[in-house]
Amino acid sequence: MTEKGGRQARVALAVLLVAAVGPACAAEGKPAGNPAPAPGQQREYQAAPAGSLAEYAERLRRSHVARIAAAQKWGLVQPPLPAPPPPAVKPEIKTRKGFEAGPGLPPVFTTVPVKERVVFLTMDDGAEKDPKLLRMMTELGIPYSAFLSDYLVREDYGYFKKMQDQGVSLQNHTLNHPYLPSLSYAEQQHEICGQQALIEKHFGKRPPLFRPPYGSYNGETLRAAKSCGIKAVPLWAAEAFPDRMEWREWDRDLHPGDIILTHFRGRGDWKGTMPDMIRQVMKTVTGKGYAVARLEDYL
């Protein structure tokens, strides 16, 4: 066989392999493509050399099969949709109208301004430390961000170190989860800066993001946060529970760039486990044609 003929045969084989993946993806309402990365890892998109098209297509097929198997294992009707690569230029984040507290302060927002059909999953506090959650999120390749309060995390720093090692970013949710507007500036600064220091001590990095407990803050909260090195204050547009979703917006729907809040909770606090909650949120997210992306890649 000539070199040209061999190349044509390899291309034809690649097309057949991709075709084997494509219809299954289409049947699930999603495009064929690279598998979802482990949380915190950037996806690699690159053209395969002509000589390796068949191998590339085979990797796609195997990745798709693995995604289906992981979804079935964890009780998902559909595998999570793969997120697009992170933006080359990050969107400009501005404080949401009605959430202003003064000029020059970290922006407060509920949605990241993007056009892609991506949303962002965040988890607050640290009360429940379910090892199944770590396995589930890693095997499904779903990225998320954890906003931690030390009074709950200190029971098991190792659990959250495992989470960090899997690529999850650990952010600030105060030391003791107080209602911040009731505190003085000095007290608020202690809650925020103190948590910055503890996260750095136990996990090696001071967080750039801060979420006030209950989503409640005032101008002094944001000034204190800025003094502690906080760059942005993401709130949320929707909240996930094991049995339902709750919505901030009047249309009770997802929108590109929405931030989803949930909590580290178990059966003692709500009707289900953390894997139950993930099944609920992914049923909604995937069913509406959205992928979960990594929040920190956009900020």
KEKE-3310 file (N, C-alpha, C; in steps of 0.2 Angstrom, whole numbers, plus 5000, padded with zeros to 4 digits):
npx = (5004:5003:5010:5001:4989:4989:4988:4975:4968:4969:4963:4950:4947:4947:4937:4926:4927:4925:4912:4906:4905:4899:4884:4879:4882:4875:4862:4861:4860:4871:4887:4900:4916:4930:4933:4926:4937:4946:4941:4946:4956:4962:4955:4962:4962:4966:4972:4973:4988:4989:4993:4989:4976:4967:4970:4967:4953:4949:4953:4943:4932:4933:4934:4921:4913:4918:4913:4899:4899:4903:4893:4882:4885:4884:4871:4866:4856:4861:4877:4888:4889:4903:4913:4918:4934:4944:4941:4952:4953:4948:4931:4925:4921:4908:4900:4884:4869:4860:4867:4877:4889:4898:4911:4926:4927:4928:4920:4902:4892:4881:4881:4892:4897:4895:4894:4893:4885:4887:4888:4892:4897:4896:4900:4896:4902:4906:4902:4897:4906:4908:4915:4911:4907:4919:4924:4914:4913:4926:4926:4916:4921:4917:4919:4921:4919:4924:4918:4924:4921:4930:4926:4919:4927:4939:4937:4941:4954:4961:4951:4948:4960:4962:4952:4957:4968:4963:4960:4951:4947:4949:4940:4935:4924:4922:4928:4918:4905:4896:4883:4887:4884:4880:4891:4906:4917:4931:4928:4922:4933:4942:4935:4936:4949:4956:4951:4957:4971:4971:4967:4978:4988:4984:4982:4990:4988:4982:4965:4957:4944:4928:4914:4901:4893:4876:4874:4874:4879:4888:4894:4906:4909:4914:4924:4932:4935:4942:4954:4959:4964:4955:4947:4935:4918:4908:4891:4875:4865:4856:4850:4855:4847:4844:4832:4826:4828:4831:4827:4834:4830:4816:4811:4814:4825:4840:4854:4867:4882:4878:4879:4879:4873:4877:4877:4888:4881:4871:4861:4856:4853:4846:4835:4842:4858:4874:4879:4866:4861:4870:4866:4853:4856:4864:4855:4846:4855:4862:4851:4845:4854:4867:4884:4895:4907:4924:4924:4935:4942:4937:4938)
npy = (4994:5011:5026:5037:5029:5022:5032:5037:5026:5025:5037:5035:5024:5031:5040:5031:5026:5038:5040:5030:5035:5047:5045:5040:5050:5060:5055:5056:5070:5078:5084:5074:5073:5078:5069:5074:5084:5079:5087:5104:5103:5108:5106:5098:5103:5098:5096:5080:5073:5067:5054:5048:5048:5038:5032:5043:5044:5032:5034:5044:5036:5026:5035:5040:5029:5026:5037:5035:5023:5028:5037:5028:5021:5030:5033:5042:5048:5054:5056:5069:5084:5089:5102:5118:5123:5134:5152:5162:5175:5182:5185:5201:5205:5212:5221:5215:5223:5232:5226:5233:5241:5251:5260:5253:5241:5223:5214:5209:5196:5185:5178:5174:5183:5176:5168:5155:5139:5136:5132:5135:5126:5126:5123:5125:5128:5114:5104:5090:5076:5067:5053:5046:5057:5063:5052:5051:5064:5064:5053:5056:5068:5081:5098:5109:5121:5124:5133:5136:5135:5137:5132:5120:5113:5110:5098:5088:5091:5084:5078:5088:5091:5080:5083:5095:5090:5083:5093:5103:5119:5128:5140:5155:5156:5162:5160:5156:5156:5168:5180:5192:5207:5211:5212:5221:5231:5227:5214:5208:5208:5200:5187:5185:5187:5179:5166:5166:5165:5153:5144:5146:5141:5127:5122:5129:5140:5157:5161:5168:5171:5175:5170:5177:5172:5166:5174:5187:5204:5219:5236:5237:5224:5220:5229:5224:5212:5215:5220:5209:5202:5198:5195:5194:5192:5179:5176:5167:5160:5150:5136:5120:5105:5088:5085:5094:5110:5127:5144:5160:5169:5176:5168:5155:5146:5140:5150:5155:5155:5155:5154:5140:5136:5124:5114:5106:5093:5080:5066:5069:5082:5085:5079:5067:5061:5068:5063:5060:5074:5078:5070:5076:5089:5088:5081:5092:5101:5095:5090:5102:5106:5111:5112:5109:5120:5126:5137:5146:5147:5157:5169)
npz = (5000:4996:5003:5003:5002:5013:5023:5020:5023:5037:5040:5036:5045:5057:5055:5055:5068:5076:5071:5078:5091:5090:5087:5099:5108:5102:5105:5118:5119:5118:5112:5104:5111:5121:5136:5152:5163:5178:5193:5193:5184:5168:5152:5138:5122:5106:5090:5082:5075:5058:5057:5068:5070:5070:5083:5091:5089:5094:5108:5110:5109:5120:5131:5130:5133:5146:5152:5152:5159:5172:5174:5175:5186:5196:5196:5187:5174:5162:5156:5163:5154:5144:5148:5140:5134:5146:5146:5135:5138:5152:5158:5162:5178:5187:5200:5204:5200:5212:5223:5227:5237:5239:5231:5223:5230:5232:5219:5220:5215:5206:5195:5181:5168:5154:5137:5134:5137:5152:5169:5187:5201:5218:5235:5252:5269:5276:5285:5282:5279:5268:5261:5249:5241:5237:5229:5219:5213:5207:5198:5190:5185:5188:5191:5205:5218:5235:5249:5264:5282:5297:5309:5307:5298:5304:5311:5303:5294:5285:5276:5268:5262:5254:5245:5240:5234:5223:5214:5218:5222:5237:5246:5255:5269:5281:5299:5309:5304:5306:5307:5298:5296:5309:5316:5322:5312:5315:5321:5310:5301:5308:5307:5293:5289:5298:5294:5281:5285:5291:5281:5273:5281:5283:5270:5261:5253:5251:5250:5235:5234:5243:5252:5260:5275:5274:5263:5267:5270:5272:5269:5277:5278:5265:5264:5274:5269:5258:5264:5268:5257:5248:5232:5225:5227:5226:5225:5223:5211:5211:5221:5227:5232:5239:5235:5227:5217:5221:5217:5212:5202:5194:5183:5187:5182:5174:5168:5157:5165:5178:5195:5206:5222:5235:5250:5262:5267:5276:5279:5291:5291:5279:5266:5261:5254:5251:5238:5233:5232:5222:5211:5209:5206:5194:5186:5183:5178:5167:5160:5156:5146:5150:5155:5168:5174:5179:5192:5196:5184:5177:5184)
capx = (5000:5007:5010:4995:4984:4989:4985:4968:4965:4969:4958:4944:4946:4946:4930:4922:4927:4921:4905:4903:4904:4894:4877:4878:4882:4869:4856:4861:4859:4877:4892:4905:4922:4935:4930:4926:4943:4945:4939:4952:4961:4960:4954:4966:4959:4971:4971:4977:4991:4985:4995:4986:4969:4963:4971:4963:4946:4948:4953:4937:4927:4934:4932:4914:4911:4920:4908:4893:4899:4903:4886:4877:4887:4882:4864:4864:4852:4865:4884:4889:4892:4910:4914:4923:4941:4943:4942:4958:4952:4943:4926:4925:4916:4905:4895:4877:4865:4856:4871:4882:4891:4903:4916:4933:4927:4927:4913:4897:4889:4878:4882:4898:4895:4898:4889:4893:4881:4891:4886:4897:4895:4900:4898:4898:4903:4911:4899:4897:4913:4906:4920:4908:4907:4925:4925:4909:4915:4932:4925:4912:4924:4913:4922:4917:4923:4922:4919:4925:4921:4934:4923:4917:4932:4944:4936:4945:4957:4963:4946:4948:4966:4961:4948:4961:4973:4959:4960:4946:4949:4946:4939:4934:4917:4923:4930:4913:4899:4892:4879:4892:4882:4879:4898:4910:4922:4936:4926:4922:4940:4945:4932:4938:4957:4957:4950:4962:4977:4970:4967:4985:4992:4983:4981:4996:4986:4976:4960:4955:4936:4925:4906:4898:4887:4869:4874:4873:4885:4887:4900:4911:4911:4918:4931:4937:4937:4947:4960:4962:4966:4949:4947:4929:4913:4902:4885:4873:4858:4852:4853:4853:4845:4844:4825:4824:4832:4828:4830:4834:4827:4809:4809:4815:4828:4847:4856:4874:4886:4875:4883:4874:4875:4874:4881:4891:4876:4869:4854:4854:4851:4841:4832:4846:4865:4878:4878:4859:4861:4873:4861:4848:4859:4866:4849:4844:4860:4863:4844:4844:4860:4873:4890:4898:4914:4927:4923:4941:4945:4933:4938)
capy = (5000:5017:5030:5040:5025:5020:5038:5037:5020:5027:5043:5031:5021:5036:5042:5026:5026:5044:5039:5025:5039:5052:5044:5039:5056:5064:5052:5059:5077:5081:5083:5070:5077:5075:5068:5080:5083:5079:5094:5109:5102:5111:5101:5099:5102:5099:5092:5075:5072:5063:5047:5046:5049:5032:5031:5048:5042:5026:5037:5047:5031:5024:5040:5041:5023:5027:5042:5032:5019:5032:5040:5023:5019:5035:5034:5048:5046:5056:5058:5076:5087:5091:5110:5120:5125:5140:5157:5165:5181:5181:5190:5207:5204:5218:5220:5215:5229:5231:5222:5238:5243:5256:5260:5250:5235:5217:5213:5204:5194:5179:5175:5176:5185:5172:5166:5147:5136:5133:5135:5134:5122:5128:5120:5129:5126:5109:5100:5083:5074:5060:5050:5045:5063:5064:5047:5053:5070:5063:5048:5060:5074:5087:5103:5112:5125:5123:5138:5133:5138:5133:5128:5114:5110:5108:5091:5084:5095:5079:5077:5094:5091:5076:5087:5100:5086:5081:5099:5108:5125:5130:5147:5157:5156:5164:5156:5153:5157:5172:5185:5197:5214:5212:5213:5227:5230:5223:5207:5205:5207:5194:5181:5184:5187:5173:5160:5167:5163:5145:5140:5146:5136:5120:5120:5131:5146:5161:5161:5175:5172:5175:5170:5179:5167:5168:5179:5194:5208:5227:5239:5235:5217:5221:5233:5220:5207:5218:5221:5202:5200:5195:5199:5194:5189:5176:5173:5162:5161:5144:5132:5113:5101:5082:5083:5100:5116:5133:5149:5167:5173:5175:5162:5148:5143:5141:5154:5154:5158:5155:5150:5136:5135:5119:5113:5099:5091:5073:5064:5073:5089:5086:5072:5063:5062:5072:5060:5062:5081:5079:5067:5081:5095:5086:5080:5098:5105:5091:5090:5109:5107:5114:5109:5112:5123:5128:5144:5150:5148:5162:5174)
capz = (5000:4996:5009:5003:5003:5020:5027:5018:5027:5044:5041:5036:5051:5062:5054:5058:5076:5078:5070:5083:5097:5089:5088:5106:5111:5100:5108:5125:5118:5119:5107:5106:5113:5126:5142:5157:5167:5185:5195:5194:5179:5162:5147:5133:5115:5101:5084:5082:5069:5053:5058:5075:5070:5073:5090:5094:5089:5099:5114:5111:5110:5126:5135:5130:5136:5153:5155:5152:5164:5178:5176:5177:5193:5201:5196:5183:5168:5157:5159:5163:5147:5145:5148:5135:5137:5149:5141:5135:5141:5157:5158:5167:5183:5190:5205:5202:5202:5219:5228:5228:5244:5239:5225:5224:5234:5228:5216:5222:5209:5206:5188:5178:5161:5148:5133:5134:5142:5157:5176:5192:5207:5224:5241:5258:5276:5278:5290:5281:5276:5265:5256:5243:5237:5233:5223:5214:5209:5203:5193:5185:5182:5189:5195:5210:5223:5242:5253:5270:5288:5300:5315:5304:5294:5309:5313:5298:5288:5280:5271:5263:5259:5249:5240:5236:5230:5217:5210:5220:5226:5244:5247:5262:5271:5288:5304:5313:5301:5309:5303:5298:5297:5316:5319:5320:5307:5318:5321:5303:5299:5312:5304:5286:5289:5302:5290:5276:5288:5293:5275:5270:5285:5282:5263:5257:5249:5254:5245:5232:5234:5249:5252:5267:5278:5273:5258:5270:5271:5272:5266:5281:5276:5259:5266:5278:5264:5253:5268:5269:5251:5244:5226:5223:5232:5222:5229:5219:5207:5212:5227:5226:5238:5236:5232:5223:5216:5222:5212:5214:5197:5193:5178:5190:5177:5173:5163:5156:5170:5184:5201:5210:5229:5239:5256:5264:5272:5275:5281:5298:5289:5274:5264:5257:5255:5246:5231:5231:5230:5215:5206:5208:5202:5188:5182:5181:5174:5161:5157:5152:5141:5153:5157:5174:5173:5185:5193:5196:5177:5174:5188)
cpx = (5004:5006:5003:4989:4984:4986:4978:4964:4964:4964:4951:4942:4944:4939:4925:4921:4924:4914:4902:4902:4899:4887:4875:4878:4876:4862:4856:4860:4865:4882:4897:4911:4926:4931:4930:4933:4941:4944:4946:4957:4958:4960:4959:4963:4965:4970:4976:4981:4988:4987:4992:4979:4965:4964:4967:4956:4945:4948:4946:4931:4927:4932:4924:4911:4912:4915:4902:4893:4899:4896:4881:4879:4885:4875:4862:4861:4857:4872:4884:4892:4899:4910:4919:4929:4940:4944:4949:4959:4947:4938:4927:4919:4914:4900:4888:4873:4860:4860:4877:4883:4896:4908:4923:4933:4926:4920:4909:4893:4886:4878:4888:4895:4898:4892:4888:4888:4884:4888:4892:4894:4899:4896:4901:4898:4908:4908:4899:4903:4912:4912:4917:4907:4913:4926:4920:4911:4921:4930:4920:4915:4920:4917:4918:4922:4920:4923:4918:4924:4925:4931:4920:4923:4938:4943:4940:4948:4959:4958:4947:4954:4965:4957:4952:4966:4969:4958:4954:4949:4946:4946:4936:4926:4917:4925:4924:4906:4894:4888:4883:4890:4881:4885:4901:4914:4928:4934:4925:4929:4943:4942:4935:4946:4959:4957:4955:4969:4977:4970:4974:4989:4991:4983:4986:4994:4981:4971:4959:4948:4933:4917:4904:4893:4880:4869:4873:4879:4883:4894:4906:4914:4916:4924:4935:4939:4943:4954:4963:4964:4961:4948:4940:4924:4907:4897:4882:4866:4853:4855:4850:4852:4845:4837:4822:4829:4828:4831:4829:4830:4820:4807:4811:4819:4836:4848:4864:4878:4883:4879:4877:4877:4873:4878:4883:4886:4874:4862:4851:4851:4846:4839:4836:4854:4868:4878:4871:4858:4864:4869:4856:4850:4861:4860:4846:4849:4861:4856:4843:4850:4866:4878:4892:4905:4917:4927:4929:4944:4942:4934:4945)
cpy = (5006:5021:5034:5036:5023:5026:5038:5032:5022:5033:5039:5028:5025:5039:5037:5026:5032:5043:5035:5029:5044:5051:5043:5045:5060:5061:5054:5067:5081:5080:5078:5075:5074:5074:5074:5078:5082:5086:5098:5108:5105:5105:5103:5097:5103:5094:5086:5074:5067:5056:5044:5047:5043:5031:5037:5046:5036:5029:5040:5041:5028:5029:5041:5035:5024:5032:5039:5027:5022:5035:5034:5021:5023:5037:5040:5045:5048:5057:5066:5079:5090:5099:5112:5122:5132:5146:5160:5171:5181:5187:5195:5206:5210:5216:5220:5221:5227:5228:5227:5240:5248:5255:5256:5244:5229:5216:5208:5202:5187:5175:5178:5177:5181:5170:5158:5145:5132:5136:5132:5131:5124:5125:5124:5125:5121:5104:5092:5082:5067:5058:5048:5051:5064:5059:5049:5058:5068:5058:5052:5066:5080:5092:5106:5116:5125:5130:5136:5137:5134:5129:5121:5110:5107:5101:5087:5088:5090:5078:5082:5094:5086:5079:5091:5096:5084:5087:5104:5113:5127:5137:5148:5158:5158:5158:5152:5154:5162:5176:5191:5205:5215:5213:5219:5226:5226:5216:5204:5203:5201:5187:5180:5183:5180:5167:5160:5163:5155:5141:5140:5141:5129:5118:5124:5137:5150:5162:5168:5176:5171:5175:5172:5174:5170:5173:5186:5197:5215:5230:5237:5228:5217:5224:5228:5214:5209:5218:5214:5199:5197:5199:5199:5190:5186:5174:5167:5164:5156:5140:5125:5109:5094:5081:5089:5105:5122:5139:5156:5171:5171:5169:5155:5144:5144:5146:5154:5158:5158:5151:5146:5135:5128:5119:5106:5097:5083:5072:5067:5080:5090:5079:5069:5064:5067:5069:5061:5069:5081:5076:5072:5087:5093:5084:5086:5101:5101:5091:5097:5110:5111:5110:5113:5114:5125:5135:5148:5151:5154:5169:5177)
cpz = (5000:5002:5009:5004:5010:5025:5026:5022:5034:5045:5041:5042:5057:5061:5057:5065:5079:5077:5075:5089:5096:5090:5095:5109:5109:5104:5115:5125:5120:5113:5109:5107:5118:5132:5147:5161:5174:5187:5196:5188:5172:5157:5141:5126:5110:5095:5084:5075:5065:5055:5064:5075:5072:5080:5094:5094:5094:5106:5116:5113:5117:5132:5136:5134:5144:5156:5156:5158:5171:5180:5178:5184:5198:5201:5192:5177:5162:5160:5159:5156:5149:5144:5142:5138:5141:5144:5141:5138:5146:5157:5163:5172:5187:5195:5202:5204:5208:5224:5229:5235:5245:5233:5228:5229:5230:5225:5219:5216:5210:5200:5185:5171:5156:5144:5132:5139:5147:5164:5181:5198:5212:5230:5247:5264:5277:5283:5288:5277:5273:5260:5249:5238:5233:5228:5217:5210:5204:5197:5188:5182:5183:5194:5200:5215:5230:5246:5260:5276:5293:5306:5313:5301:5299:5312:5309:5292:5283:5274:5265:5259:5253:5243:5236:5231:5223:5213:5212:5224:5232:5245:5254:5264:5279:5293:5307:5310:5304:5304:5303:5299:5304:5319:5318:5315:5309:5319:5315:5300:5302:5308:5297:5286:5293:5298:5284:5279:5289:5286:5272:5274:5284:5274:5258:5253:5252:5248:5242:5233:5241:5248:5259:5269:5276:5267:5261:5272:5271:5269:5270:5280:5270:5260:5270:5274:5260:5257:5269:5263:5246:5238:5223:5228:5228:5227:5225:5216:5208:5218:5226:5232:5235:5233:5228:5222:5218:5218:5214:5209:5196:5188:5181:5185:5177:5168:5162:5161:5177:5189:5205:5217:5231:5245:5257:5269:5271:5278:5287:5297:5284:5271:5259:5258:5250:5239:5229:5228:5223:5210:5204:5204:5195:5183:5179:5176:5167:5157:5153:5147:5143:5155:5164:5173:5179:5186:5193:5189:5174:5178:5188)
residu = (MET:THR:GLU:LYS:GLY:GLY:ARG:GLN:ALA:ARG:VAL:ALA:LEU:ALA:VAL:LEU:LEU:VAL:ALA:ALA:VAL:GLY:PRO:ALA:CYS:ALA:ALA:GLU:GLY:LYS:PRO:ALA:GLY:ASN:PRO:ALA:PRO:ALA:PRO:GLY:GLN:GLN:ARG:GLU:TYR:GLN:ALA:ALA:PRO:ALA:GLY:SER:LEU:ALA:GLU:TYR:ALA:GLU:ARG:LEU:ARG:ARG:SER:HIS:VAL:ALA:ARG:ILE:ALA:ALA:ALA:GLN:LYS:TRP:GLY:LEU:VAL:GLN:PRO:PRO:LEU:PRO:ALA:PRO:PRO:PRO:PRO:ALA:VAL:LYS:PRO:GLU:ILE:LYS:THR:ARG:LYS:GLY:PHE:GLU:ALA:GLY:PRO:GLY:LEU:PRO:PRO:VAL:PHE:THR:THR:VAL:PRO:VAL:LYS:GLU:ARG:VAL:VAL:PHE:LEU:THR:MET:ASP:ASP:GLY:ALA:GLU:LYS:ASP:PRO:LYS:LEU:LEU:ARG:MET:MET:THR:GLU:LEU:GLY:ILE:PRO:TYR:SER:ALA:PHE:LEU:SER:ASP:TYR:LEU:VAL:ARG:GLU:ASP:TYR:GLY:TYR:PHE:LYS:LYS:MET:GLN:ASP:GLN:GLY:VAL:SER:LEU:GLN:ASN:HIS:THR:LEU:ASN:HIS:PRO:TYR:LEU:PRO:SER:LEU:SER:TYR:ALA:GLU:GLN:GLN:HIS:GLU:ILE:CYS:GLY:GLN:GLN:ALA:LEU:ILE:GLU:LYS:HIS:PHE:GLY:LYS:ARG:PRO:PRO:LEU:PHE:ARG:PRO:PRO:TYR:GLY:SER:TYR:ASN:GLY:GLU:THR:LEU:ARG:ALA:ALA:LYS:SER:CYS:GLY:ILE:LYS:ALA:VAL:PRO:LEU:TRP:ALA:ALA:GLU:ALA:PHE:PRO:ASP:ARG:MET:GLU:TRP:ARG:GLU:TRP:ASP:ARG:ASP:LEU:HIS:PRO:GLY:ASP:ILE:ILE:LEU:THR:HIS:PHE:ARG:GLY:ARG:GLY:ASP:TRP:LYS:GLY:THR:MET:PRO:ASP:MET:ILE:ARG:GLN:VAL:MET:LYS:THR:VAL:THR:GLY:LYS:GLY:TYR:ALA:VAL:ALA:ARG:LEU:GLU:ASP:TYR:LEU)
# end
